[in-house]
Amino acid sequence: MHQFGDRILSRVDFESGRVRPTATLDASAGFVVAKAKRRALTVQADVRNLTNRLNVINFAGLFSGTALGAPRSAAVRLRAEF
């Protein structure tokens, strides 16, 4: 178990052989910048894993190994309709 850090090992329940329950907080917001008859311009912003919590999805699985959730990430989309 030396190849895994304490943060990862603390997320595993070795007695039950399972990963401890976890949750991720995501946020999204969007608005219409401009709108005409057949045209529209919208902006959307997304933030995933807002709290930047370490999420262990699978621990030392037979085929996939240890899988970790993605760290905090953000994206902004600009959409034009015409």
C-alpha positions in Angstrom: 0.0 0.0 0.0 3.0 2.3 0.0 2.4 3.3 -3.6 -0.8 5.1 -2.5 -0.8 8.3 -0.4 -2.6 8.7 2.9 -5.3 10.9 1.1 -6.3 8.0 -1.1 -6.1 5.3 1.6 -8.3 7.4 3.9 -11.1 7.2 1.2 -11.1 3.4 1.3 -13.0 1.2 3.7 -10.8 -1.9 3.9 -13.2 -3.9 6.2 -16.0 -3.8 3.6 -13.6 -3.8 0.6 -15.3 -0.8 -0.8 -14.6 2.9 -1.5 -16.2 5.3 1.0 -19.3 7.3 -0.2 -18.4 10.6 -1.7 -20.1 13.6 -3.3 -19.1 16.3 -5.8 -20.5 19.8 -6.0 -20.9 21.2 -9.5 -22.3 24.5 -10.6 -23.5 25.9 -14.0 -24.9 29.2 -15.1 -25.9 30.6 -18.5 -27.5 33.6 -20.0 -28.6 35.0 -23.3 -26.4 37.9 -24.4 -28.4 38.9 -27.5 -31.4 37.6 -29.3 -33.0 38.7 -32.6 -35.5 37.0 -34.9 -33.5 34.0 -35.9 -30.2 34.8 -34.2 -29.1 34.3 -30.6 -25.9 34.5 -28.6 -25.6 32.6 -25.3 -22.8 32.1 -22.7 -22.6 29.2 -20.3 -20.1 28.6 -17.5 -19.6 25.3 -15.7 -17.4 24.4 -12.7 -17.0 20.8 -11.8 -15.8 19.6 -8.3 -16.2 23.0 -6.9 -14.8 22.0 -3.5 -11.8 20.4 -5.2 -12.3 17.2 -3.1 -10.3 14.1 -3.8 -12.8 11.5 -5.0 -11.7 7.8 -5.2 -14.0 6.1 -7.7 -12.4 2.6 -7.8 -9.5 1.3 -5.6 -7.1 -1.2 -7.2 -9.7 -2.8 -9.4 -8.9 -6.0 -11.2 -8.9 -4.4 -14.7 -8.7 -0.6 -14.1 -6.5 -0.1 -11.1 -7.2 2.9 -8.9 -9.4 5.5 -10.5 -9.6 9.1 -9.1 -12.2 11.7 -9.9 -11.1 14.8 -11.8 -9.9 17.8 -9.8 -11.7 21.2 -10.0 -12.2 22.3 -13.6 -14.0 25.1 -15.3 -15.3 25.7 -18.8 -17.0 28.6 -20.6 -19.0 28.1 -23.8 -20.1 30.7 -26.2 -22.9 29.6 -28.6 -24.2 31.4 -31.6 -27.4 30.5 -33.5 -28.1 31.9 -36.9 
